[in-house]
Amino acid sequence: MAMSDTGITRPAAQQAGMPMLHKIIFLVLLVFLAVLPFMVYPVFAMKLMCFALFAAAFNLLLGFGGLLSFGHAAFFGSASYVAAHAAKVWGLTPELAVLSGTVAAAILGLAIGALAIRRQGIYFAMVTLAFAQMVYFVALQAQFTGGEDGIQSVPRGDLFGLISLRDNVSLYFFVLAVTFGGVLMLYRIVHSPFGQVLKAIRENEPRAISLGYNVNRYKLMVFTLSATFAGLAGATKSQVFQLASLTDVHWTMSGEVVLMTLLGGMGTIFGPLVGAAIIVTMQNYLATFGAWVTVIQGVIFVIGVMLFREGIVGVIARWIKRPL
Amino acid sequence: MSIALEARGLTKEFKGFVAVNNVDLTVERGSIHALIGPNGAGKTTCFNLLTKFLQPTRGTITYEGRDITRLPPAEIARLGMVRSFQISAVFPDLSVLQNVRVAVQRKRGESYDFWRSEKKLSRFDDEARSHIDEVGLSDFTHHRAAELSYGRKRALEIAATLALSPEMLLLDEPMAGMAQEDVERISALIRRVAKNRTVLMVEHNLSVVANLSDTITVLARGEILAEGDYAAVSKSPEVIDAYIGAGYE
């Protein structure tokens, strides 16, 4: 997982704080997202943002922690179920429903992470996949998840008990605040003292140990943080679609987020967002092709990997010789 | 002189093969101690046992009077005993400054604070720079570690190690694969940093450690063959035999 040969010669962190280029990109992105619901169907735009956050959360683990999880649907999906249940059965307001889903994902992340980080490489991926399949089984069998039906017609409710989110545009701005805020928080984690240690571990784990770092604790922490933000994405998604279903916890969901991250560029800030946008847009506009979507997706992935080994944003970063 | 590190009856078996057999080793505080031997003598295994990157099958290891036989490797570093690696151990995609700063950061307390800005780390810059100066890398402060020459990577590794203010350094073949001018530079550096520290180094060549070490222990086939200063060890018939014998195998 070493990122040493990406060809970015500028040392990554001589800048103090967020570099100007990143500030501009975030600002442009925010302006674009503010007008987006007036150009496309808001629910589609919200789906896009939820998956962008999901991919960014996954990238924290893969791109910066160097750990490939193949079970991130467990966190996305369980948060989706808990948030849907909280809103529908407990009657919580949207922000509290999203919060309870996120907390559930964090706890699950801590538990699964504590067991999975004892293994490395492909074994780590297999352990996460095994746990995700267990979560899928629970979602299929448990009472409160509604089995094959999932949890349907989740009420949208009033934000803080005050602002109605029944209207798509007002819900959109709630989702925008949550997901954009989430991505900014992930940015901060990557550029924190903790993030610096993570990079060191990713680059040379034995050396990090010999410097006295308790590597497993850092891995557990990044795993839990990644699960938490994946949960935030899943919980928000359940409020948008008013639905938590087996799709959210299915292994294909875990696969999709790997695809988004690799296509956009793992270990970059903006790559996962681009990857998520491409995949979600494709699924949306190619839906008429039915089962062929998967085939087309596969072809695009193969082409993407062959043309852009470091992902789309990774390649652009190499061209302009700046980290993105 | 008092004892810094001591191993008694140290043994490591890999599925029936004995890599290190009943080794007793005593490293005196403040000395430069070299562990040498031909290929396959068990030097690196022995070294990994002492730094706890491998768990011994039998035997005990004591550091500063404390039994460290069952401690995890990260804990050893916290006790002030820091190791280097045969393949130079730097963080390739980080700058020289960041490489050293990560070590300073560890010494000043662990950094789980993921909510803070990395700007906070700049308070460690001065300390990191002083260690970079110490090994003569000031001109490369902002270069990526991957771009440095082999000898400079070694120097960087030593700078990061010094940043932990260790009492004892364990160097795994610090001169391996180095050009002659680099060997001299690193030798001088080791001598300098060893002034108020204990150093245990593993080397392949007897000549490299000749002028550097106070005590030399020669390993062959997992066992101690000879021990003493260079003059004594280099004349030992067993040592000469082991080196030449290994060459013909």
Chai-1 contact restraints between the chains, C-beta under 6 A:
chainA,res_idxA,chainB,res_idxB,connection_type,confidence,min_distance_angstrom,max_distance_angstrom,comment,restraint_id
A,M3,B,D93,contact,1.0,0.0,6.0,A-B,restraint_1
A,S4,B,P92,contact,1.0,0.0,6.0,A-B,restraint_2
A,S4,B,D93,contact,1.0,0.0,6.0,A-B,restraint_3
A,S4,B,A146,contact,1.0,0.0,6.0,A-B,restraint_4
A,P11,B,S95,contact,1.0,0.0,6.0,A-B,restraint_5
A,P11,B,H142,contact,1.0,0.0,6.0,A-B,restraint_6
A,P11,B,R144,contact,1.0,0.0,6.0,A-B,restraint_7
A,A13,B,Q98,contact,1.0,0.0,6.0,A-B,restraint_8
A,Q14,B,H142,contact,1.0,0.0,6.0,A-B,restraint_9
A,A16,B,K119,contact,1.0,0.0,6.0,A-B,restraint_10
A,G17,B,K119,contact,1.0,0.0,6.0,A-B,restraint_11
A,I189,B,F114,contact,1.0,0.0,6.0,A-B,restraint_12
A,H191,B,E118,contact,1.0,0.0,6.0,A-B,restraint_13
A,S192,B,F114,contact,1.0,0.0,6.0,A-B,restraint_14
A,S192,B,R116,contact,1.0,0.0,6.0,A-B,restraint_15
A,S192,B,E118,contact,1.0,0.0,6.0,A-B,restraint_16
A,P193,B,S111,contact,1.0,0.0,6.0,A-B,restraint_17
A,P193,B,D113,contact,1.0,0.0,6.0,A-B,restraint_18
A,P193,B,R116,contact,1.0,0.0,6.0,A-B,restraint_19
A,P193,B,K120,contact,1.0,0.0,6.0,A-B,restraint_20
A,P193,B,L121,contact,1.0,0.0,6.0,A-B,restraint_21
A,F194,B,S111,contact,1.0,0.0,6.0,A-B,restraint_22
A,F194,B,Y112,contact,1.0,0.0,6.0,A-B,restraint_23
A,F194,B,D113,contact,1.0,0.0,6.0,A-B,restraint_24
A,F194,B,F114,contact,1.0,0.0,6.0,A-B,restraint_25
A,Q196,B,E118,contact,1.0,0.0,6.0,A-B,restraint_26
A,V197,B,S111,contact,1.0,0.0,6.0,A-B,restraint_27
A,A200,B,F91,contact,1.0,0.0,6.0,A-B,restraint_28
A,A200,B,V102,contact,1.0,0.0,6.0,A-B,restraint_29
A,E203,B,F91,contact,1.0,0.0,6.0,A-B,restraint_30
A,E203,B,P92,contact,1.0,0.0,6.0,A-B,restraint_31
A,E203,B,D93,contact,1.0,0.0,6.0,A-B,restraint_32
A,N204,B,A89,contact,1.0,0.0,6.0,A-B,restraint_33
A,N204,B,F91,contact,1.0,0.0,6.0,A-B,restraint_34
A,R207,B,A89,contact,1.0,0.0,6.0,A-B,restraint_35
A,I209,B,P73,contact,1.0,0.0,6.0,A-B,restraint_36
A,I209,B,A74,contact,1.0,0.0,6.0,A-B,restraint_37
A,S210,B,A77,contact,1.0,0.0,6.0,A-B,restraint_38
A,S210,B,R83,contact,1.0,0.0,6.0,A-B,restraint_39
A,L211,B,A103,contact,1.0,0.0,6.0,A-B,restraint_40
A,L211,B,R106,contact,1.0,0.0,6.0,A-B,restraint_41
A,G212,B,A74,contact,1.0,0.0,6.0,A-B,restraint_42
A,G212,B,A77,contact,1.0,0.0,6.0,A-B,restraint_43
A,G212,B,R78,contact,1.0,0.0,6.0,A-B,restraint_44
A,G212,B,R106,contact,1.0,0.0,6.0,A-B,restraint_45
A,Y213,B,R106,contact,1.0,0.0,6.0,A-B,restraint_46
A,N214,B,A74,contact,1.0,0.0,6.0,A-B,restraint_47
